[in-house]
Amino acid sequence: KEIYSERGYNKPRSDGVLIFDECTVVRNLTWNSKNNELYGLSLIEEDLDDMLDPYRQSLAGKTRMDAFSARYVFQTYWRDLTSNYDVIGPYAFFSSTCPTSVISHFISGTYYAMHQCGFQIHFVIADGVKTNLSLFKDLGKHDRTLKSEDDEPYFINPHTDRKCYVGIDPTHLYKNVRNALNKSCTKKDGSQGTRNLKIDGDKATWDHIYHIFKIDSANPNKARKTLLSSDAVMLDGFSKMRVPLVNRVVNEKTIAAMKEYDEKGTKGTVALLDIMNKMFRKALLKPKTYLHGPDAHVVHSLNIAFDSIQKWHDDNMKEVQTEQKKDAKTEAEKKLKKKLIAAKKKEFFADITWTEIRYTVKAFQGYTNDYFKMYPGYKLKWTRINQSVLESLFGAIGNNCSGGSRDFTAQGYTTGLAAVRIKRGVRQLKKGSNVEGDEDAVTTFI
């Protein structure tokens, strides 16, 4: 802080975001024939007494109920949003997916430990699994589905008495929205996918993306009008996890090519791609962009995109409610009514996706307003508020302990994390930034 102040930059306020995620670790003993080594380690040392089967759970007398092998590591990470300072937070191993109550207790302990070290937390980011949504509900008093228009996803930080917003990782949300469009398609057998998205009556479907790709891929490379590729269009389990492949679909080139191909027929798909482009590429995930105030252009872009989705949702709900109000006396009429209601609901995102969108947008809007009220003259970088940094950390740990793969054991994870050192610090002044340099200074807090 003193260095920043001496060089004429805003003093860091230690006001940041807590990011957390799970990562799997090797549970059972496996033999690597390449280097003739055994991989696998239990949570407790006693499990290694019997080398024939160190993972056999000895529950005699029920005195070792916690003697299970490590399967997941729960890692936290704190980022200062008034500077480029990061802290690798506490972590813990678990033998199975943790219930909400255990995670809530761990997060509360992390809050206390961070506060004791001078690190304030007023934003929490995680992926959108149901466990995390339940955790957010437990942490605060807001309704889990944010039914009220004025409801905000936050709770009061007991150590600072300030609002702490909770939101879904924008990169995960970006992929989830793309996946919803991917599910709105015609299957090989001619049936409709699990969604049938329609915006103002116009169909938004992955079929349009596929047709544009087929047309454009027939052109020579230099004459291609889009960035679409086979792995970005014909998705599998691996490609669905890669954000760069979403960017190949969501961009101005795809939108322009689709309008040129059939502007009227692809109107719904173009509308959804435009919403995604404004919400993510021009706002939440726009690189190298600092906000100078709550009226920044990226905030405006986010608001426009969210208002469009909100209107889409409200129109869809009116249609659903219209179907629900219709009388159905016979069994056949009741079945038809139920089928029509289900069909109408498929014309919008799944409930959990809509909840994730509302959580994220309202959290970013609320925190941004509070940030500039607390720190006038400072700048805010939205791209520091996502889980990408944890993915990079897991990759660095893999490089340190398992040759670049994610197949590390509990012991290997600890060793790899300890090997992560401060390699990039305060190096150069960057004009117009809150801090020095564009690199992140990382320290460990274990």
N, C-alpha and C positions, 0 to 999 in steps of 0.2 A: 504493500500500500504506500509506503514511504517513497519507494522508487518511482511509482506512478505519479505521485504528487510533486516530487522534485523535478520531474521532466514536463510538468505543465498539463498533465492529463487528469481527468476526473478520478477521484479516489474511489477504489472499489468498495462497495458497501456490503459485500458478502451476502447478497440477496440472490438466491438461486433456485434451481429446479432439482428435484430428486427424481432420478430415473431408475427403474428396476426392471429386471427380466430374469427368466429362468434359462438354464442351459443344462443339457443332459451330460452326465459323466459315465464312463465305463463302469458297469455294475458287476459283471461276472468276470472271472479269470479267462483271458483269451491268449492263445499262443501265436506269436508272430514268427513265422518260419523264416522271414528274411534276416532278422537279427537274433533269432533264438532267445526271445525274451517273453516273460509273462506280463500281461497287463491286467490291472484290476486291483482295487483296494477297498476295504470296508471302512465304515465310519469309525469303528473302534479297533484298537490294537489287539484285543483278546480274540477277535475272529480269525487272526492269523496263527493261532496256536496249532490248529490242525491243518496241515498243508494239503491233506487229501481233499478237503472241502471247506475252505475258509468261509464260505457263504451259507453254510448250514445254520439256521437260526436255532440256537440252543435256548429253549424256553422252559427248561426244567425248573420247577419251583416258581416260575413266572417272575424271576428276578432280573431278566435281561430283555424286557419287552422292547427296549430301544436298540437292541443289537441287530440292526438291519444294515445292509450294505447301502452305500451312498448311490443315489440314482440321479438326483437333481442338485444343482447349485443355484442358490438365489443370490444374485449380485445386485448391489446398489451402486449408484454413481451420482455425484453431485456436481453441478456446473454453476458457477457464478454468472449471473446475467448482467452484471454491471462491469464485468471484465472478462478476460479469456482464461480464468483460472479454474481448473478442474480438480476434483478429489475422487479417487477410487474409494468407495464407501465400504461398509461392513458387508460380509457375505456369510452364508450358512449352507450346510449340506442337509438334504432331506432324502429319506428313502422312498418317498412317494410324493405325488402332487399334494401340496399343502392345503389344508382347509383355510377358509377366509380368516378364522379367528387366530390361527397361528401367524399368518402373514401380517395381520393387523397388529399383533403384539410385537412382531419383529420390526415393523415400520415405526411403531411408537418408540421402541428402544433406539432405533436409528435417529429419529427426530431428537431425542434427548441427547444422544452422544454428539450429534452434529452441532446442536445448540451450545453444548458445553465447550466445544472447540471454536465457537464463533461463526459457524456456518448456518445461516438462516434458510428456511425452506418455505416458499410461498407458492410453489407449483409442484405437482406430482404427475409424472408421465409413466404410463405402462401400456402394454398391448391390450387389445380389446377382448380378452377371454372373459367368460362369465364370472370367474373367480375374482378378477380385478374389478369388474363392475359391482359385484357384491361388496368388495372391500371399500370402494369409493362410497357406497351407500352407508356402510358401517362407520366410516370415518366422519361423515357429515350427516346432517339432518335433512338434506334435500331428498326428494323422491328419486328413486333409481332411474325411472324413465323420463324425468324432467317434464312431467305433464303440463305444469304451469308455464305460461309464456315468460313469467318473471322469475322462474326458478333458475338458480345458478349452481353449477357444480363446484361447490367449495365447502370447506369446513374451517373453523377457527383454529389457527395454530396456538396451542396452549402456552407456548413460550414467548410469543410476540403479540398475541391478541389481534393478529391481522388475518385477513382471509388467505387461505391456502387453496388454490384452485386445483382440480383434478381433471385430467384429460387423457385421451387416447393418443398414442404415438401417431403422428401424422403420416409417417411412412407406411405403417400397418393399415391405417385407414385408407390411404391412397390405393393400396393393393386390394383392399376389401371392396371398394367401390368399383374398381376395374373388374374384379371377380364377379360382382353382381351383374355387370353388363355382359360378361362372358357366359353367365348362366341364362341370360335372355337370348336364346338361340333356337334354331331348329336342329334337332338331333338327327343322327344318321338314319334312324328308323322313321323319320318324319314327324315325330312327336315334339311338343314344345318343351323347352328346358324348365328348370324349377322356377324361373322368373319370366315375366312377359311384360317388361317395362314399357310404359307409355307416358309420354309427356304431352299434355294438351291434345290427347287422342292420337298423337303420332308415335309410332313404334320405335323404340330404341333397342337395337338388336346387334349382337356380335356378327350376325350374318353379313351386315354391311361392311364391317371391318374385313371379314374374310374375302368378300368379293373385290373390295378395293385392292387388297394384297395380291390376289390372283391377277388382276388386270395390270397392276403396276409391276409385278415381278416378271412379267413377260417383256418389259422394256429393258433396253441395255442399262447398265449401271448408271452411266452419266445422264441418262434421260429419265431416270426414276423421279417421281414426284413426291414420294413419301419415304419415311424411315422404317416402314414396316418390314419385319423379317419373320421367317418361319417360326422361330422360337418365341417371338412376341405375339404371334397370332394363334398358333396351335399349341396351347398351353398344356404343360404337365405339372406334376407336383413340385419340381425344382424351379421351373421358369416362373411359376406363380409367386415365388418368394423374391424375385429380383426386381427392384425398383427401376433400374435402367430400361427394362423391357416394357414397363408401363409408359415410360417417357416416349418410347418409339410409337406408341399408339396415341397417346394424349399430347398433341401438338398442333400448331397452326397448319402444318403441311397436310396432315391427315384430314383435318376439317375442310381445307380448301379443295383437296382431291375429292372428297365425298360430295361436296356441293357441285363440283364440276360433273361428277358421275351421274348424280340424280338428286338435285337440290330438294325437290318436293318429297320424294320417296324416303330420303335419309334425314328428314328434318328432325325427328326425335333423337336419333343417334348423334347428330351434329349438336343438338342442344345439350345433351348430357356430356359430350366431350368438351364443349365450351365451358360448362359448369366446372368440370374437373380441372380444366386448364387454369381457370381463374382462381379456384380454391387452393390448388396445390402448387402448380408450376409458377404462378404469378403471385402467390401469397405465402402459404405455410412452408413451402419447400423451395422458395426462390433463393438461390445462393448469392453470397456476397452483397446482401442488402441489409442496411441498418435502418430502423425506424427512428425518425426524428420526433415523432409525436403520435398521439392516438388517431390523427387524421391522415396518416401516411397513405400512399397510394396502394400499398399491399393490404392495408386494413380495408380500404375501400373495395378492392377486388374481392376480398374474402366476404365482405358484407353482401355484395351483389350476388355472388355465387350461393351463399346461404339463403338469401331471400328467394332466389329462384327455386331452391329445393323445398323451402318452407311452403311456397305457393303450390308446388307440385304435390306435396304431402297433404295440404289442406283440401285441394281439389279431389284427390284420391279418397280421403276420408269422407267427404260429402257423398261420393258415389257409393262407398261401402255402407254408410248410414242409410242411404236411400234404399238399398237392397235389404238392409236389416229391418226396415219399417214395413216392408211388404208382408201382407198376410199370407200364411201358409197353413192350410187346414189338413189336407191329406198328407200321408207319408211321402208320396211322390213329390208333392209341392215343397215339403220341408227339405227333402234331399236336394231338389233343384235349387232352392234358396241358399242352402249351405254351399253348394257347388259354385253358384254365382258370386257369393261373398268371397270365397277363397280365390276365385279367378280375379276379382277386383283387387284384392290385397296383393296379388302377384304383380300388379301393374306398378308397384312402388317397391322400394327397398324392403328387405326383411326388417322386422322390428329392432333387432340388435344392431343392424347397420345404421338405422336412423338414430338410435340412441347414441351410438358412438360419434356420429356426425354432430349431434347437438352438444354432447359433452365437450368435444374438442373445440368447436367454434366458440361456444359460450365461455369456455375456460380461457382461450386465447384473447377473446374480446375483454373479458373481465380483468385478467391479469395485466393486459396492456394499458388499460385505463388507470388501474391502481399504480402501475409502475411509473408512469409519467407524472402522476400526482405526487408520488413519494420522491422521485428523483428528476426534477425539472432540469433540463440541460444535458441529460444523459441520452444515450442511444441504446436501442434494443435490437438484438439479432434473433429472429424467430428460428432460424435454422439450428440454433444451439439447443432447441427444445424438442428433441426427438431421440429415439433409441439407437440411431446409427452409431453413436459413439460406443455403445456397449457391444455392438456387433464387431466393431474394430478391436475392442479390448479382448473379446473372446478369440478373435483371430490372432492377436499378438500373443496371447497365452498359449494358443495351439502351436505357434511358431517356436515358442520357447521350450515347450515340453514334449511335443509329439510330432515334430517335423512339419508343422503347417496344417495338420488335420485337427478335427474337433474330437478325436477319439482319445481324450485324456481322462485319467483316473482322478479320484478325489485328491490323492497325494500329488499327482502331476499338475492339477489345477492350482493347488497351493504353491507349488514350486514355480510354475510358470508365472503366477501373479507376482510372486516375490521378485522375479527377474525383470518385471516392468519397472523401469527407473525413469527419472526425469532426463529426457534426452533433448527436449525442446523447451527453452525458457524464454525469458525476456530478451529478445535479440535485437529488434530494430523498431524504430518509431514508424508508425503508419499514420499518415496525415488523415485527419477526420475521424479517427476511431476513438473509442473510449479508452483503449488499452494500447500497449506497445506490441507491435507485431501482429501477424495474422495467424500465428500458430498457437496451439493450446499448450499452456504450461500444466503438466500433470504431476500430482504427488500422490502418495499412497496413504490410505487411512484404513488400516486393517486391524 
